[in-house]
Amino acid sequence: MSILTISESEKRIKIEQLQPGVYIRLQDSWFDHPFLFNSLKIKTTAQIESLKKAGIAEVIYDPEKSDCQPLPLEEPKAKPSAPPKPASPPSPEDPVMKLLWQIKKDRMGKLKEKQENLRKCNDNYQDTLKGMPDIMDSIISGSQEAVGNAKILITRIAAKFLTDDDSVMHLMAIKETEENIYYHSLNVSVLALMLGAKAGLTPVEMRDLGMGALFHDIGKTRIDNKVLKKTPPLTKAEQSLIHLHPQYGVEIVAQGRDFPISAAVIISQHHEQYDGMGYPRRLKGEKISKLARIISIVNLYDNLCNDVDPKKALNPNQALSFMYTKWKKALDPGFLTLFIRSLGVYPPGTPVMLSNGLIALVMSVNPQNPLKPSLMLYDANIPKSEAVICEMEDLPEVTVEKTLRVENLPPEICNYFNYTGKTNYFFDTIQSADESR
């Protein structure tokens, strides 16, 4: 059900019927009134006056969220002439409206800045993604130049996380609907470098971590796609074949002379488990490379969020919970705790229901406070190209009521969020070649 649909218990009321304690939803555009949300509980008579001065005649009353009923509608003594609708900006002698509109104006400025940053981030993501096939193909062919190009790419991304404490992880929308090695490899690389930076890795370790992450699954290029995309259960022969991809990967990257040894070790060990139940060598605990232990965490996370079978995919919040409860023994406990803390309780890509009744999608983690992420709000009255993006830190009275499963969201909401069922991450910017020198 769309959140703007009027339920049986709701009804339209006149603005004159409002009083403090009544919960309402506004039908007007977000840009036509001074409030941050189109849904709110009236707390003061000043709010009612602000709505009147904004020219709003009717609102939707929600009795289930209200503390009291609307006032009865009085019969008009005489037919009044229709007052002209005031302009949106307040008059100089109207301090309450002037203050409210100034706050809204400031928020609109921040909104446009966030929308522009997200657009640039998405452009950078798409540009990086376009270069992935050439890098992969060149590595497979043993090109020495490809190893150098991959190092440049990874070094730029790593530098962003190492030098910019405010680097923000964003949820990326993708046009394609099929899972492929490029999305997964880029996801694992970005997530691994984020975690590596939080763990205090050196620049060289970060480079090797990123290289191992980027090519951790390159051995799968030697395995038939029909096997890779087959939904479980796999036959024993098929499972054995897939278990060979770490070995195949090491053989492929060994063709490049300068491919970092630590990165090759990651490729070999990224399916080993901390409890010794992984493959191919059943290594246990710290016998597994430190960098490979990082990759095993982010690799599992991305596979849970972007399962081959979309019906089995978990939203990011569910994936973290699943990892902590079901895979805790198989993963390095220190890195796992740090990963969960870094992504926050509500990682990017998690749909949520807010305490004011709105549906939102978590877009990015706040590096200073992962508990207060950035949200994109669903509002059918606002074009999705202008969707409201806000920080939970700016909304002290609003909390997350619950997380939602993507498959339970109406199609119009998924379309509004450009949500394809895939969870892909990137950071705010990539340094230029000149900046990296």
C-alpha positions, 0 to 999 in steps of 0.5 A: 500500500502506498503511504499516501493512500487514504486508509479507512480510518483516515479522512480529509479535514479542513485546516480550521479543524486542527488543534495540537495533538492531531496527526496530519499528512499534507497533500501539497508539494514539499516545496509549498510549506515550511515543514521538513516532512509532509507528515507531522503531529501538530504541537502548537497553534503557531504551526496551524497558523503557518499552514493557513498562511501557506494557503493550505485548506485541507489536510489528511487526519490520521486518528491512529497517530493522533492524541485527540480528535479534530475540532468540529467544523463550524457552520459559516455565518456568512459566505466569506470572500476567498482570501488570496493565497499568500506567496510562499516567502514570508513577509518581513513582519511575519517573524514565525513564518520568516524563521520557518521558511529560512530553516526550510530554505537552508535545508533545501540548499543542503538538499540540492548539495546532497543531490549533486554529490550523489549524482557525481558519485554515481557518475564516478561509479559508472565510469569506474565500472566501464573500465572494469572489463578491459582491466579484467580481460587484460589481466587474464591475458597476462598484460603487464600494463593491466597490473599497473592500471589496476594498481593506479585505480586501487591506489586512488580509491585507497587514498580517499579512505586513508586521507579523507575522514569524511569519505562517505559510502553511498548506495548506487543504483545500477541500470542492469538487472543481472549480477556479474563479476564486475559489480561484485568485484567493485563492491568487495573492493570498496567495502574492503578498503573501507574496512581496511582503513578503519583497521589502520592498514598501511598504504601498501597493505591497502593497495594489496588488499584492494588488488586482492579484492578486485581480482578475488573471483577472477578464477571464476572466468574459467568456470561455465556461467551455467554453473555459476548462475545455477541456484543451489543445490549444486551437484558434488561435481559442480561444487568441486568445480567452483571450489577450484576458482581460488586456484584458477585465480592465482594461476591467472594473476601469476602471469603478471610479473608485478602482481603483489604476492599478498594480493595473490594470497588473498585470491587463494585464501578468500574462502578460508574460514576462521573456524577452519571449515573453509576451502581449499586448505581448511586454514584456521584462525591467524594462519589465514592472511590478515587481508584474506580475513578482511575479504572473507567478511565483505565477500560474504556480505555482498553475496548475501545482499546480492544472491544469485537468487533474488528471492533469497537476497537479504537487505543490508541490515538483515545480512549483517545480523545473519553474519553475526548470528550464523557466521560469527565463528567462521569470520575474524571476530575483530574485523567482523565487529569493526565492519558492523560498526562501520556500516552502522545499524542501518547500512546503505540500501536498507529500507526503513519505516520512520516513526512519522509513518514515512518510508525511507531508504538509507543512502549513506553512513555518517562517518561520525555517527553510523547510528544516524545515516543519510535517508532518501524519503519517499513522497509521491508529491515530489518528483524522484529526481528531486527526492528529499535526502536528509540526515537523521542527525537533523531529525531528533524527534524522528526514529526508525520504527522498523526495517523493511524487506524490499520484496514487500515494498510496492513497485512505485516505491521501488521505482522511486528509489531506483531500487533494482534489488541490487546493493552496490556501494561507492564513495563520494569521489575519486581523486584525479590522476593529478591529485594522486601524484 
